[in-house]
Amino acid sequence: RGLRWLDLYHEPQATVTTMDMRSLNSLVTDSAAASSSWGSGSRVVNGTLNVLPDGRELIPLCSLFREAGWKRGLVTTTEITHATPAGFAASIDSRGNAQMIARQYLDRRVDVLLGGGHKFFDAAKRSDKQDLYATYREAGYTVMRDAGELTAAPREGRWLGTFASSHLPFSIDRDHSTSLKRKVPTLADMTRRALERLGGEDHFLLQVEGGRVDHACHACDIASAVRELVAFDEALEVCLEYQRRVPETLIILTTDHGTGGPSLNGIGSAYGESSARFANLLKARRSFESMLPDLPKEPTAAAIGELIEDGTGYEVPDRKM
C-alpha cells in the first residue's frame, strides 16, 4: 500500500515547509539538540536537552502549555525518557540521564506518557533504588505495563505506560511473535488511546514519535526501517481520523533529523527489476537487533549465513566467504 503521509502532498489543506534544526556545535545534529529546537525554539549543544552552554535552562513546550492549562502527552516506540520525547518536556545537561528525566516528567506532571523505559522507573533497576512507579501512583497516575492494561485504562487522570524494559521491540519482531503482540501495543494503539484520553480536553499537545526508524537506519537494517515507517504511517492515520472529527486540530508531521541516508538502487534493464527486489524485504521476519543474541560466541561463516537466511529470507550464496 502507499504511505498516507505522501498523500498529504496533494491535499489542499496541507502546507509544506522546512525548519532548521542544527545544533550549536556540530554540522550533524543529534536527537537531543534537534528535539530541543522544537521543544524550546533554541539551538543547544548535541547531547543536551533545553540547556544552554552557560547552564541556563530553557522552558520546554510542555511546561509552557501546562501554565496555559493545556494537557500534554508523549508517545514513543523508544524509551519514554529518550531524547526526542524528552526535548518537549525536560531540561537537563545530559540526554543520558534518563533517571532524572523520568523524575522531571513527574515534577512537571506530563499527563500521558506511553513508550518503553521500565528500567528507569523500577526501584530494582534504578541506581538510587527509588520506586518511581509508587511515586507516580501517589501523584494520581494510572501505571500500565502491557497492551491489555492500556486498553483498560480509565479515560481520566494521568497515565504512565512502560511496555518494555528499554525500547519497544521492532515492529518486524512484534508482528512475528504472539507473546509480543499480547504485551506490546503498536504506535497506532498508543496514539489512539492517548487521543481518547486527551481529546476530551479543551486544549492539548500530543507528541508522537516513531523512534525506532532511527535505530533501524543506524544499523542499516532496511527491512526493519520500512516496517517502522509503516507503523508510523498507521499512527498518522489515527491522528488524521481524529482531525476529521475535530477539524480545528493542527497536525505537524516532521522528522527531527535523518539517519543513514537509505536509498534505492536501480536494478536490471531500465531499472525494471527494482520493484521486485524491493519486495524481497517482505521475506524478512526478524530485526538485526533480535538476531544478534543468537550468534554463538565464536561464530563461523556457516552459522552467520544460516542466521541471516532464517531472519531475512536472503540466501547467502557461499557461507565460506
SVG drawing of the C-alpha trace seen along z (x, -y; Angstrom):
<svg xmlns="http://www.w3.org/2000/svg" viewBox="-16 -31 52 55">
<polyline fill="none" stroke="black" stroke-width="0.4" points="0.0,0.0 1.1,-3.6 2.0,-5.7 -0.6,-8.1 1.8,-10.9 2.7,-11.0 -0.9,-11.7 -0.8,-14.8 1.4,-16.5 -1.7,-16.5 -4.2,-17.7 -5.1,-21.4 -5.3,-21.8 -1.7,-20.7 1.2,-23.1 4.8,-22.1 7.6,-24.0 11.1,-23.5 12.7,-24.1 16.4,-24.4 17.2,-22.1 21.0,-22.5 22.8,-22.1 25.2,-24.7 28.4,-22.6 28.1,-20.2 27.2,-20.0 25.4,-16.8 22.7,-17.3 21.6,-14.6 18.1,-13.8 18.6,-15.9 19.6,-19.1 17.0,-18.6 14.2,-17.9 15.2,-20.9 14.9,-23.1 11.2,-22.1 10.8,-21.9 12.2,-25.3 12.9,-27.0 16.6,-27.3 19.8,-25.7 21.7,-23.7 24.8,-21.5 24.4,-17.9 23.7,-15.7 21.8,-18.3 18.1,-18.9 16.9,-22.5 20.0,-23.7 22.4,-26.4 26.2,-26.0 26.3,-28.5 23.9,-26.3 20.8,-28.3 17.7,-26.1 15.2,-26.7 11.5,-26.2 10.1,-23.4 6.7,-23.4 5.1,-21.0 5.9,-23.4 4.6,-26.4 1.4,-24.6 0.9,-23.4 0.9,-27.1 -1.7,-27.8 -3.9,-25.0 -3.3,-22.5 -3.0,-18.8 0.2,-17.3 1.2,-13.8 4.3,-12.0 4.1,-8.8 7.1,-6.9 8.4,-3.5 11.7,-4.3 12.2,-4.6 9.8,-7.3 12.8,-9.2 14.7,-9.1 15.9,-12.3 13.1,-13.1 10.2,-13.0 12.3,-14.5 13.1,-17.5 9.4,-18.6 9.3,-18.2 12.7,-18.1 15.6,-20.4 18.9,-18.6 22.5,-18.8 22.8,-15.1 20.3,-13.2 21.7,-10.1 20.4,-10.9 17.2,-9.0 16.5,-8.5 16.4,-12.3 14.3,-12.8 11.8,-10.3 11.7,-12.4 11.2,-15.6 8.2,-14.2 6.6,-13.6 7.6,-17.0 6.2,-18.7 3.0,-16.5 3.1,-15.4 -0.4,-13.9 0.2,-11.0 3.5,-9.0 3.5,-5.9 6.5,-4.0 9.4,-1.9 11.9,-2.5 10.6,-0.4 14.1,-0.2 14.1,-4.0 11.1,-3.8 11.7,-0.4 13.3,-0.6 15.2,2.7 16.9,1.2 17.4,-2.5 20.7,-3.3 19.1,-5.3 16.6,-2.5 13.7,-4.9 10.4,-3.3 9.1,-5.9 6.1,-3.8 4.9,-4.2 5.6,-7.9 3.7,-8.3 0.8,-6.3 0.8,-8.6 0.6,-11.6 -2.6,-10.1 -1.1,-8.3 -2.5,-5.0 0.5,-2.8 0.3,-0.3 2.8,2.4 1.1,4.2 -1.3,3.7 -4.2,5.0 -3.8,2.6 -3.5,-0.3 -6.8,0.8 -8.5,0.9 -7.1,-2.4 -9.6,-4.9 -10.3,-8.0 -9.4,-10.3 -6.4,-11.1 -2.8,-10.9 -1.2,-7.9 2.2,-6.2 2.7,-3.2 6.1,-1.4 5.8,1.6 9.4,2.8 12.5,2.6 14.3,0.5 12.9,-0.5 9.8,1.3 10.7,4.2 10.9,3.5 7.6,3.9 9.0,6.7 9.7,8.7 6.4,7.9 4.5,8.9 6.1,12.4 5.6,13.0 2.3,13.9 3.6,13.0 4.9,9.6 1.6,8.8 -0.2,9.5 2.2,7.4 3.3,4.6 0.9,2.1 1.6,0.6 2.4,-3.0 -1.1,-3.4 -2.6,-1.7 -0.8,-4.1 -1.7,-7.1 -5.4,-6.2 -5.6,-5.7 -3.7,-9.0 -6.1,-10.8 -9.0,-9.2 -7.6,-10.4 -6.6,-13.9 -9.2,-14.5 -11.9,-15.4 -9.9,-18.3 -10.3,-21.9 -6.7,-22.1 -3.9,-19.5 -0.4,-18.9 0.5,-15.4 3.9,-14.5 4.1,-11.1 7.4,-9.6 8.1,-6.6 11.6,-6.5 12.8,-3.1 13.0,-4.1 16.2,-6.0 17.6,-2.9 17.0,-0.7 18.7,-3.2 21.7,-3.4 22.0,0.4 21.4,0.3 18.5,2.7 16.3,1.7 13.6,4.3 13.1,3.1 13.2,-0.6 10.5,0.0 8.2,1.7 8.8,-1.1 7.9,-3.7 4.7,-1.8 3.9,-1.6 4.4,-5.4 2.2,-5.9 -0.6,-3.9 -0.3,-6.2 -0.5,-9.2 -3.8,-7.8 -5.1,-7.6 -4.3,-11.3 -6.0,-12.2 -9.1,-10.3 -9.2,-12.4 -8.7,-15.6 -11.7,-14.7 -13.8,-14.5 -12.3,-17.7 -11.3,-19.8 -9.7,-22.6 -6.9,-20.1 -3.4,-21.1 -1.2,-18.2 2.5,-18.9 4.3,-16.0 8.0,-16.1 11.3,-14.5 13.9,-15.8 16.8,-14.6 17.7,-11.9 19.8,-8.8 21.7,-6.5 20.8,-8.0 19.0,-4.9 18.3,-5.0 17.0,-2.7 19.4,-1.3 18.2,-0.8 18.4,2.9 18.0,4.5 17.4,3.1 15.8,-0.3 15.7,0.5 12.8,2.8 13.7,5.2 13.9,2.6 10.4,3.1 10.7,6.8 14.0,6.6 12.5,4.1 9.6,6.5 12.2,9.0 12.2,7.1 8.9,8.8 10.8,12.0 12.4,10.7 11.0,11.9 13.4,10.5 15.4,7.4 19.1,7.4 18.7,6.5 16.8,9.7 19.2,11.8 22.5,10.7 21.9,12.5 21.5,15.8 25.1,15.6 27.4,18.1 30.4,16.6 32.7,17.8 30.5,17.6 31.5,19.5 30.7,18.3 28.2,21.1 26.4,20.1 26.2,16.4 24.9,17.4 22.2,19.6 21.1,16.9 20.9,14.3 18.9,16.7 16.5,17.5 16.0,13.9 16.0,12.1 15.0,14.7 18.1,13.9 20.2,16.8 23.9,16.5 25.5,18.0 28.8,19.1 28.9,19.5 32.6,19.9 33.1,16.3"/>
</svg>
